[in-house]
Structure formats: C-alpha cells, structure tokens
Amino acid sequence: MSLSGKVAIITGGSRGIGKSTAKIFAAEGASVVITAKNSERLQSSARELGVTGFAGDIRKGTDVETVVRKTLDKFGRLDILVNNAGIFPEVSPLHETSEEKWNEVIDINLTGQFRFAKAALPHMMKNGGGIVNVSSDAGLKSFENFEADAYSASKAALIHLTRTWAVEYARYKIRVNCVCPGIVETDMTEPFLRTEADRAMAISEHPIGRIGLPEDVAHAILYFVSERSSWITGAILPVDGGISTK
Ligand SMILES: NC(=O)c1ccc[n+]([C@@H]2O[C@H](COP(=O)([O-])OP(=O)(O)OC[C@H]3O[C@@H](n4cnc5c(N)ncnc54)[C@H](OP(=O)(O)O)[C@@H]3O)[C@@H](O)[C@H]2O)c1
C-alpha cells in the first residue's frame, strides 16, 4: 500500500490514533505533516517518528490555513488529509450541559474538520487525493448512559459530511471515507479504563473480545488513502471489534 510521493496532513497527529497513523504513513513512504495544539508534545512526536510537525489550534481558521500553507511551502503539494483531531468532553446529561461546553466540542470535532477540509481541498483538487474523517461508533448509534451528546452529534455530522464531500469532490478525483472506532486505548479513553473492572466492562462490550489499539484504526485509514481502495468513496467503516453490530 505504498504512499511514495504522497504528502499527507494528519490532524491530532501528536498522540493516539493520529500518531500511529503518521508512523504507518511514513513507513509507507509518504511525506507526513502532523499537527496539534500543544507544540512541545507535537515536536517531540515529530522527532520520534521522523516526520514534520506544524503546530496550530484547530479552533482558529488562521492557524489551520498556516499549517496548510507551510505544508505546501515545504513539500509543494498535498494529497491526503486525515481529519482526526478531537476531544471527548466531561460527560453530563444533556439537560445539565452548558452551551459553552456544547460549543467547544462542536468547534473542535466538527467545525475544525470543516476548517481543515476547506483549506486543503483547493490544493488537493489539482492532483486528486484522499480524505479520511475519523468519526466514532457514537456517531453511528446511541449508547445507554453515554452522556456526551455534543460528541455524538459532531461524529454523526462527520459521517454525513463524508458522504456529502464524497459526492461533491469525486469530479476532482478526491475520495472521502470515514472510520468509526469503538473503544481504543489512548489518552482519550484512559480515564475510563483505570480500574480492572472498567477495563473488563469495556472489553466485554466488544464481540471480538478486546479493546482497540491505535494501529487497528491506522491500518484502516491507510487502506482508504491507498490505491487499493481506488473504487471506494463515501464509505463509513466501523473499526470496533464488532461493537456497532450489537
Ligand atoms: N480513543 C477512542 O476510543 C476513540 C473512539 C472513537 C473515536 N475516536 C476519535 O479518534 C480521534 C483521535 O482520538 P485519540 O483517542 O487518538 O485522541 P487523543 O489521544 O486524545 O489525541 C487527540 C489529538 O487531537 C489533538 N487536538 C485536540 N484538541 C485540539 C485543538 N484544539 N487543536 C488542534 N489539535 C487538537 C490533540 O493535540 P494536543 O496534544 O495538542 O492536545 C491530539 O493530538 C478523535 O477524533 C476521537 O474522537 C477515538
């Protein structure tokens, strides 16, 4: 699944799923740019992986444009965008959720993906390319006591935007696909996996009998940006040990 000659931006590439994706893309020969808010952590990951790090806050349009411009300045083209950055909010029932908290999640998990796609697309339209949106099982179905409505809404919207962008940009030879992870072991889920009982409960939710690893998702992302999936666009793929089938 060689990505030789391709230039990729991976948002949220400093940690977790994004970092694992950057590692795998680099091993496949891509020129990889990772971006995230915390510059120190980003540069440390970039050094470790031998990729480029351009810091920026996805909530700021000017930061997003700067990351894309710096990528173009350094590599001269852009072929791949992985819309992966995201946050999981402090959980609360909807009737106890402040509008401020709601807006913060939508700003990062949904409007942030709009900002990156908007900045990247004009450059990708020149040569064609691939976008992968990282949604969640929470965007596919409802889970009892999940209590993260803005998160679920942002992820459901990303699923629908995948289909919308796939249809709109196919004429430019840009394919747009989406992965929906179940519970993956990263900083985001660490607070929910601290005790043996929590972990056992999380494992038992997944028919395959284990929690996901970042590379489980990264390999699916790699498939969607490689030529092996050249006839696939608008696909929504659960990568979740079977949890969404229940
Ligand atoms: N882990 C799971 O179980 C799971 C399940 C389903 C879906 N997902 C989705 O998968 C994606 C990656 O999740 P993960 O578990 O790998 O998360 P993670 O380990 O918490 O990493 C999140 C990444 O997003 C970046 N980010 C957060 N806020 C940002 C902002 N304002 N501007 C720029 N970058 C920002 C972080 O950068 P900083 O280091 O600068 O904060 C970090 O690189 C997310 O979209 C998440 O919703 C995860």
Ligand as a Chemical Component Dictionary entry (heavy atoms), coordinates in Angstrom:
data_LIG
# 
_chem_comp.id                   LIG 
_chem_comp.type                 NON-POLYMER 
_chem_comp.pdbx_formal_charge   0 
_chem_comp.three_letter_code    LIG 
# 
loop_
_chem_comp_atom.comp_id 
_chem_comp_atom.atom_id 
_chem_comp_atom.alt_atom_id 
_chem_comp_atom.type_symbol 
_chem_comp_atom.charge 
_chem_comp_atom.model_Cartn_x 
_chem_comp_atom.model_Cartn_y 
_chem_comp_atom.model_Cartn_z 
_chem_comp_atom.pdbx_ordinal 
LIG N1  N1  N 0  -9.859  6.632  21.544 1  
LIG C1  C1  C 0  -11.060 6.182  21.235 2  
LIG O1  O1  O 0  -11.598 5.238  21.855 3  
LIG C2  C2  C 0  -11.835 6.789  20.111 4  
LIG C3  C3  C 0  -13.038 6.176  19.745 5  
LIG C4  C4  C 0  -13.779 6.706  18.715 6  
LIG C5  C5  C 0  -13.311 7.822  18.050 7  
LIG N2  N2  N 1  -12.134 8.409  18.423 8  
LIG C6  C6  C 0  -11.714 9.607  17.692 9  
LIG O2  O2  O 0  -10.407 9.420  17.186 10 
LIG C7  C7  C 0  -9.739  10.679 17.125 11 
LIG C8  C8  C 0  -8.399  10.550 17.833 12 
LIG O3  O3  O 0  -8.643  10.158 19.170 13 
LIG P1  P1  P 0  -7.495  9.697  20.179 14 
LIG O4  O4  O 0  -8.133  8.736  21.092 15 
LIG O5  O5  O -1 -6.271  9.331  19.422 16 
LIG O6  O6  O 0  -7.303  11.079 20.968 17 
LIG P2  P2  P 0  -6.099  11.667 21.834 18 
LIG O7  O7  O 0  -5.077  10.633 22.117 19 
LIG O8  O8  O 0  -6.754  12.387 22.968 20 
LIG O9  O9  O 0  -5.457  12.747 20.828 21 
LIG C9  C9  C 0  -6.216  13.819 20.385 22 
LIG C10 C10 C 0  -5.418  14.633 19.387 23 
LIG O10 O10 O 0  -6.235  15.753 18.964 24 
LIG C11 C11 C 0  -5.481  16.948 19.152 25 
LIG N3  N3  N 0  -6.317  18.117 19.487 26 
LIG C12 C12 C 0  -7.241  18.223 20.479 27 
LIG N4  N4  N 0  -7.731  19.482 20.531 28 
LIG C13 C13 C 0  -7.095  20.181 19.542 29 
LIG C14 C14 C 0  -7.146  21.528 19.104 30 
LIG N5  N5  N 0  -7.945  22.447 19.672 31 
LIG N6  N6  N 0  -6.358  21.902 18.060 32 
LIG C15 C15 C 0  -5.521  21.008 17.469 33 
LIG N7  N7  N 0  -5.425  19.724 17.848 34 
LIG C16 C16 C 0  -6.187  19.312 18.878 35 
LIG C17 C17 C 0  -4.565  16.624 20.327 36 
LIG O11 O11 O 0  -3.494  17.540 20.316 37 
LIG P3  P3  P 0  -2.846  18.143 21.678 38 
LIG O12 O12 O 0  -1.856  17.112 22.109 39 
LIG O13 O13 O 0  -2.236  19.419 21.231 40 
LIG O14 O14 O 0  -3.994  18.326 22.639 41 
LIG C18 C18 C 0  -4.146  15.190 19.986 42 
LIG O15 O15 O 0  -3.109  15.176 19.039 43 
LIG C19 C19 C 0  -10.680 11.702 17.781 44 
LIG O16 O16 O 0  -11.372 12.406 16.793 45 
LIG C20 C20 C 0  -11.626 10.829 18.575 46 
LIG O17 O17 O 0  -12.879 11.434 18.770 47 
LIG C21 C21 C 0  -11.377 7.912  19.434 48 
# 
loop_
_chem_comp_bond.comp_id 
_chem_comp_bond.atom_id_1 
_chem_comp_bond.atom_id_2 
_chem_comp_bond.value_order 
_chem_comp_bond.pdbx_ordinal 
LIG N1  C1  SING 1  
LIG C1  O1  DOUB 2  
LIG C1  C2  SING 3  
LIG C2  C3  SING 4  
LIG C2  C21 DOUB 5  
LIG C3  C4  DOUB 6  
LIG C4  C5  SING 7  
LIG C5  N2  DOUB 8  
LIG N2  C6  SING 9  
LIG N2  C21 SING 10 
LIG C6  O2  SING 11 
LIG C6  C20 SING 12 
LIG O2  C7  SING 13 
LIG C7  C8  SING 14 
LIG C7  C19 SING 15 
LIG C8  O3  SING 16 
LIG O3  P1  SING 17 
LIG P1  O4  DOUB 18 
LIG P1  O5  SING 19 
LIG P1  O6  SING 20 
LIG O6  P2  SING 21 
LIG P2  O7  DOUB 22 
LIG P2  O8  SING 23 
LIG P2  O9  SING 24 
LIG O9  C9  SING 25 
LIG C9  C10 SING 26 
LIG C10 O10 SING 27 
LIG C10 C18 SING 28 
LIG O10 C11 SING 29 
LIG C11 N3  SING 30 
LIG C11 C17 SING 31 
LIG N3  C12 SING 32 
LIG N3  C16 SING 33 
LIG C12 N4  DOUB 34 
LIG N4  C13 SING 35 
LIG C13 C14 SING 36 
LIG C13 C16 DOUB 37 
LIG C14 N5  SING 38 
LIG C14 N6  DOUB 39 
LIG N6  C15 SING 40 
LIG C15 N7  DOUB 41 
LIG N7  C16 SING 42 
LIG C17 O11 SING 43 
LIG C17 C18 SING 44 
LIG O11 P3  SING 45 
LIG P3  O12 DOUB 46 
LIG P3  O13 SING 47 
LIG P3  O14 SING 48 
LIG C18 O15 SING 49 
LIG C19 O16 SING 50 
LIG C19 C20 SING 51 
LIG C20 O17 SING 52 
# 
